[in-house]
Structures are given as structure tokens and as C-alpha cells.
Amino acid sequence: MKYQTVYFKKPGPQNTDETLEIVREWADMLSIKTIILPTTSGETAIKALDQLQFHNLIAVSHVQGFSNENENELLLENRKKIEARGCKILTAQHALGGVGRAVRNKLKTYQVDEIMAYTLRIMGQGIKVAVEIALMATDAGLVRTDEDAIVLGGSGKGIDTAVVIKPANAHRFFDLKIRGILCKPWEF
């Protein structure tokens, strides 16, 4: 097989539209039906629904209280639009930064999950996000471990990374396989 990876000069939301176009092309070429993407406010999920209408789309949002206690960053109006279009929304603890983050914040020491997150970031924030949300979606029973998915990631707002992943549950982390990198930022 011979495929090309697209590299964006810089990370950021300016790459969202092109990333979605790349995902659509690859999903068709590889007959992949499941696409997992991060969304904070819900804007990226809505944009993805517009461009990837025929795929099984799973949007993964931040947990309640991620930024501000008792608040959810996924705007209620966007949640309603996303759900009305049949997209599944997963809101769950980060696979690589839940309780371990509490230990870091309180005791000023890192745990294995956050060390793994920092290690994944050597390939960019979007790669870390993609791996993490693939684990979360698998743990929630939204994806199977025997079917590849295209998983997206970003470097703040929007998306700039897409990878083909063979998913795994978090407790089987080392069974997860990044099969291919479709696009990612060169600089990060």
C-alpha cells in the first residue's frame, strides 16, 4: 500500500476544513464507517456532521467541570443540534488524565497516565487527543476493537490531526494500534 500523509505547516483550527476533507476521502477509500472526534463547544462536531454526513460520527466532549466547576463547555444549543442529527456524544473522564491529574494537582507528582499523555505529545497534541478519545469511546462501548476507526485530534480549537486506529479498551492500552497518520501539523 502506498498512501500519503498531509502535513500542515502549523497546528490550529485553520486546518479543520482540510482535515475533514482528508477524512472523507480516506473513509471512502478504506471503507471505514466510524469517525471519532473531539469537540469542546460543539462547533467542530457540527462542521463534521455537515461534511461527513454518511459516517457513524462519535463526538467526545470534555467532562463536566473540566474548565470551571459545575460547568459543561459543550454549548446546550450545539448539543441539541448534534443529537438531533443522530451523532453520539460521549462525555467521560479523560483516559490519560483523570484521577492522575488530581494527584498531580494535589501532590505535585505525575502518574503513569499523564506520563503516557506527555509521551504521545512527542508526535503532537492531536495524536495524544486521538489516542485518548479512541480509548474513551471504546470503553463506553461506542466502537468495536475489531474494526478500524478514523480518529481526529486537535491542538486547542478545531482539528488538525487524523489517524486510522485499531481501537482498544484503556485497560488493554497496548493493543491499540495507530495504523496510519492521515494528516498532522509539521510544527507543534
Residue, then its C-alpha position, 0 to 999 in steps of 0.5 A: m500500500k502506498y498512501q500519503t500523509v498531509y502535513f500542515k505547516k502549523p497546528g490550529p483550527q485553520n486546518t479543520d476544513e482540510t482535515l475533514e476533507i482528508v477524512r472523507e476521502w480516506a473513509d471512502m477509500l478504506s471503507i471505514k464507517t466510524i469517525i471519532l472526534p473531539t469537540t469542546s463547544g460543539e462547533t467542530a462536531i457540527k462542521a463534521l456532521d455537515q461534511l461527513q454526513f454518511h459516517n457513524l460520527i462519535a463526538v467526545s466532549h470534555v467532562q463536566g467541570f473540566s474548565n470551571e466547576n459545575e460547568n459543561e463547555l459543550l454549548l446546550e444549543n450545539r448539543k441539541k443540534i448534534e443529537a438531533r442529527g443522530c451523532k453520539i456524544l460521549t462525555a467521560q473522564h479523560a483516559l490519560g488524565g483523570v484521577g492522575r491529574a488530581v494527584r498531580n494537582k494535589l501532590k505535585t507528582y505525575q502518574v503513569d497516565e499523564i506520563m503516557a499523555y506527555t509521551l504521545r505529545i512527542m508526535g503532537q497534541g492531536i495524536k495524544v487527543a486521538v489516542e485518548i478519545a479512541l480509548m474513551a469511546t471504546d470503553a463506553g462501548l461506542v466502537r468495536t476493537d475489531e474494526d478500524a476507526i478514523v480518529l481526529g485530534g486537535s491542538g486547542k480549537g478545531i482539528d488538525t490531526a487524523v489517524v486510522i486506529k485499531p481501537a482498544n479498551a484503556h485497560r488493554f492500552f497496548d493493543l491499540k494500534i495507530r495504523g496510519i497518520l492521515c494528516k498532522p501539523w509539521e510544527f507543534 
